[in-house]
Structure formats: C-alpha cells, structure tokens
Amino acid sequence: MHIKLSHQDITLIFLVITIALSRLSSIIASKFVNFVWKWLLCLSTCTFLTFALSIFTDHSRPLFVLFASSFLGYCLIESIHIWLVIGRYSKFDAPLFAKYTHEEDKLVWPARKTFGKIRRALAKSEFKFATTLLVRVKAMSVMSSPIFYSKEGDIRLQLIFSHIGTRRTLVNCILISHMRSGAIFVTHNLQAPIAAFYVPPFEACQRQFSAVKNLINIHVKRIKKSPKKALCLCGENCLQTINDEQSKLEEANIAHGYCELVDGRANTTISFFGRYRLWVKTLLSGYFGL
C-alpha cells in the first residue's frame, strides 16, 4: 500500500520523534540518545522552516535549496549561541581545574535503574568505594564525586554526576592509572568538553558514548598493552593525588595558551585561543561525538 505524506505530516513525524527522544533521554540518561536527539532537533527545525519557506516564498525554489539554507542558518545561530555561552562562562570566577576537598566516606547514589546498573558493573569488576570528594566555589558545593579503586589498587575510577535542569542527570566516568615511568593513563567519557590539553605525562583516551563497563575494559586493555608497569595508588592519598593531577593539568594548559592568569582573580580564565578551541570542541562533540 502506497502512503503519501504531506509536508505537514513529515514535519509532525520529526517533531514527535524529537519530543519522544528528549523524554527517553531524560529517563535512561543515555548520551547516545541525547546525541541522536540533538540531530533530530536540528533536522525537525530545518524541515519545519523548509516547508514554511516554501509556503510563504516563491514555490518554484527546490525544497533541497530551502532545506540547505535552513540548515546553514540553524548552524550559524547554534554556533553564535555556543560562542556567547562560552564567553559568559569564561567570565565566571570558577576554577577550570577544580581543587577537591574531602566530603565524607558515605556513598551518595542517584535513585535510578540506569545508575543501579553502574553499581552492579562496578561490583562485578571488583571496584571498591573509597571516598566522596567535593568541589566548592565560594563556600557553595557545586559537584560531588565518588571515588572507587580496583581490587589491585592500580586503577582509580571517578564518577561525576551532572544534573541538567530538574529531571536529567548524566553520569561521566574517568579512569586513571599511574605508571612507574611517570606516565598517567586517562580513559574517560566526559561529554561536556573542556577542550583542555592532555600533554605528557598524561596519555588520554576519550570514548564519549562508552558505558562505564566498557570504559573499564578499554582502560584495562590499555594498561596490558603498555610495557610500563602500573603503580598502585594508596587510598589515603587519594585527595592529594587528584589535586596534584589538577595542578599539573592547569600548569600545562597555561603553558599551551589555553588559559591564563588574570590580575584580581583567584583562578585562571580561558584565553581567546582557549575559547576558540572550546567552541570547536563543543560543536564536534555535540554533533559528531569527537
């Protein structure tokens, strides 16, 4: 049976799928679903604009020309918006490379089935909870991060729960191993790009859409392939070790021009080159997963 869809039907289908994926993303906290949702939002908006332009302008223009114009206009507005957000963010007196403080030894976990799977994955991989660290800005807590260690103690796993609005919560994971040679292996799936430089001794590997279980497997394989021996980490020095890593990253990024020290500010700020790099990284990460 041949079904013929009108312009309005096609636009409505795109909008329904976009709304459904937005709701699904808020329920299962999936980065991949969120990635698909962003593309569908872009396509549905461009489709709507295409048919709106075809109605209110010259009908002789091909639809693909109108769609291409709408797509380019959408990309331009999105790019300008991201640049303005980055410019505003760079003016905040917040640390780019946060220094952690000790919070408590109690594990606080979001009550969601998706996050429950992460706990079970950590238990199967024999990761043990160590402590919870906190980031404060002007005496106000902005982020808490539970820390886990592998059974052998050679892998530190840090979870970061990011709250977006009132309903959506995304989880990011960072795995770190210190090698006897001085190298620091980093494997992460951070979605919000900071676009900072990972330079020696850091050897970073990003897998944006990988789940925690897959990240653990990737990190373990990286260690096994390396001829260097992993250095066991002591849980008692966890806070000092993480803050030392943050200081090394900050010094490296100041040297590479990503951020700079500004008189009258307690923290570094993103330079113009850093804002451009962050702008490019945000676009590539949001629409191409890079």
N, C-alpha and C positions, 0 to 999 in steps of 0.2 A: 504493500500500500504506500503510495507516494504522499508525503506530507509536505505541504508548502508553508513555510514560516514567513510571517511578515516582519518588517523592521521592528515593530513594537514587540513581537514575540521573542525575537533574538535578544533584544535589549533586556527584556524581562527575565529571560533564562539566565543571562550573565549576572544580573543583579541578585536573583535568588540564590545562585551558586555562591556568589561572593558573600552574601549575608550568612549562608549556611556554614561556609568555611570559617568565617570570622567567629561564629558561635562554637564551632568544633575546636578551633584553635584555643579558645578560652577554657574549654573543658579538659582537653587532653594535654595541653601545654606542649604542643609539638612545634618545633622550629620549622620543620619541613612544611607542615600545614600552613604556618604563618607565612612562609616564603611563597607558597602557591597562592595564598590569599592576596598578597601584595600584587602579584602579577594579574590576578583576576580583577582586582580593584582597578588596576590600570587599564586593562582591556575593556572592562564593562563601561568605565567612564569614557574611554575613547569611542566605543561603539555607540553609546548614547549621543555623544557630541557629533559623531559622523552622521547619524540619521537626523539629528536636529538641524545640522547644517544643510543636509540635502533637502529638507522641507522649507527652510527659511531663506535659502540662497538659490543660486542657479542649479536647476535639476540636471543640466547637461554634464556637470562635472562628475567624473567617475568616483564611485564610492571609495576605492582604494586610495585616491588622491586626498579625499576628505579625511579618511582614517589616518593616513600618514601625517597630515597636517595636525590632526588632533593629538596623535601620539607625540609628535615633536613638541607641541605646546604643553602637553602634560609633563613631559620630561624636563622642559625648561622651568616650569613652575615648581616641580618637585626639587630640582637642583637648587633653585634660588631659596626655597624654603629650608632645605638642609643647610645651605651656607649660612643663612640667618640664624638658624638654631645653633650651629657650631660657633658663630661669632658671639652669641649670647652666652653660651656655655663657657667660652674661653675667658669671659669676664668674671665668672664666679670665683670666689675665694675658697675653692675646694681643691684638695690635693689630687693631682693627676696620678701619682703613685702613692696610694694611701698607706699610711702607717697604722698598723693594727695595735689594739690593746686587748688584754685578756678579759673575757667576759665571765664565763662560768664553764664548769665541766658538764653541764646539763645539755643534752641534745634536744634542740627545738626543731620540729619537723612539720612542714605543712600537711594538713589533713586532706590528702588527695590520693586516689588509687594510683595515679601515674607516678607520684613520688614514692608510694609504697613499693612499687616495683624496683625503684632505685635502691631502696634499703635492702631489699632481698638480694639484688645483684651484688651489693657490697658485702653482704653476709656470705654469699656463695664464693666470692673472691677472697674471703677471709680478711677483709679490711676492718680494722677496729677503730672505734671512735676515740679520739684523743682529747679534744677540747673545742670550745667555740670562741672564735675571735670576733672583735667588733671594730668597726671604723666609726669614729666620731668627728663631726665638724662643728666647731663652736659649741662643744658640750652636748651636742644632739647626735644620737646614734642614727646612722644612715644605712648601715649594712652589717649584717651578721653572717659569719661564715663558719660552718662546722668543718673540722679537720679530722681526717682519717689517716691511718698508717697501714701498710700492708703487713702481713704476718712476719716477713723477714725484716721489715723496717726500712727497706731501701726505696720505697715509693710513698710519697706523701700525696694524698688526694684532698683537694679543697673544693667544696661546693659553694656556689653563690646563687642564692635565690633572689631573682629580680622581680619586683612587683610592678606591674604595669596597670595603672588605674586601680579599680577596686575588685576586678574579677580575674584578671590574667596574671599568672605567675610563671615565669620561665626559669629553668634551672641551668646553670652553667657549671662546667667541671674543669678543673686544672689538675694535672698530674705532674709531679716534679721528682726528679731523681738527681742527686749529686754524685758525680763520678770522682774517682780518686785522682784523675788527671786535672780536676778543677772545673771540668765542663758541667753544665747544668742542663739536663734534658727536660724540656717542657712539652707536654701534649695537652691541648685544650680545645674546647668547642665554644669559646666565647662568641656570642652573636653580636653584641654591641661593640663595634670596632673602636679601639682607641688609636689604632694605626701607629703605635709606638714601634721603635726599632728594637728587634731582638738581635743583639750582637754578642760575640763571644764574651764571656763563657756560656751564654745562653744558646741553646740549639732547640728552636721551637718548631712544632708541627701542629697546624690547625686543621681540625676536622669539624666544620661548623654543624653538620647535620648528624653527627655520630652520637649515639646514646652513650650513657656512662659505661655500660658493659663493654661496648665496642671500643671506647677510648682506652679502657684498661688493657684490652687485648693488644691494641696498637702500641701502647706505651711499653708493654712487656716485650713485644717483638723488637722494638727499637733498642731496648736495653740488651737483649740477647744477641742482636746483630752487631752491637758495638764491641770492639775488642777491649774497651775500657771496663773496669770493674766498678760497680755501683758502690757508693759509700753509704753505709747505714746511718739513718738520721735518728737522733735521740729526741723523744717526745718532749722532754723537759726544756729543750732549746728551741722548740717549735716557733714561739713568738719572735725570738731574736733572729732566727734563721730567715723567716719570712720578711721581716723588716729590713734585714741586710740585703735580701734579694731586691726589694723595692728600691733601696738606696742605690744599688748597682744599676738598675734599670733607669733610674732618674738621672744619674751621672752620665750614662751612655747617651741618653736622648738629649741632654743639654749639649753634649759634645757634637752630636749629629745635627743640631739645629732644630729639632722637633719642638722643644720647649725652651724657655728662657727664664732667667731670674729677673724680677721687676722690683724696683725700689718701692718700699712701702707695703709689699705683700709678703705674707709668710710662706707662700707656696709658689712653685713655678707656674707659668702660664704658657699656653700654646702659642707658638710663634706663627707668623703669617704662613711660612712654609709648612708648619705643622697643621694649620687649619686647612690648607690646600690638600695635604696628604690625607687628613681625616675625612675631608669631603669626598675625595676619590674613593677611599676605602669604604665609606658608608654606602655609596652608590653600588660599588662592586659587590659588597657583602649583601646588601638588601635585595639586589635583583639578579645576581649571578652566583651568589654563595661563595665568593672568593675572599 
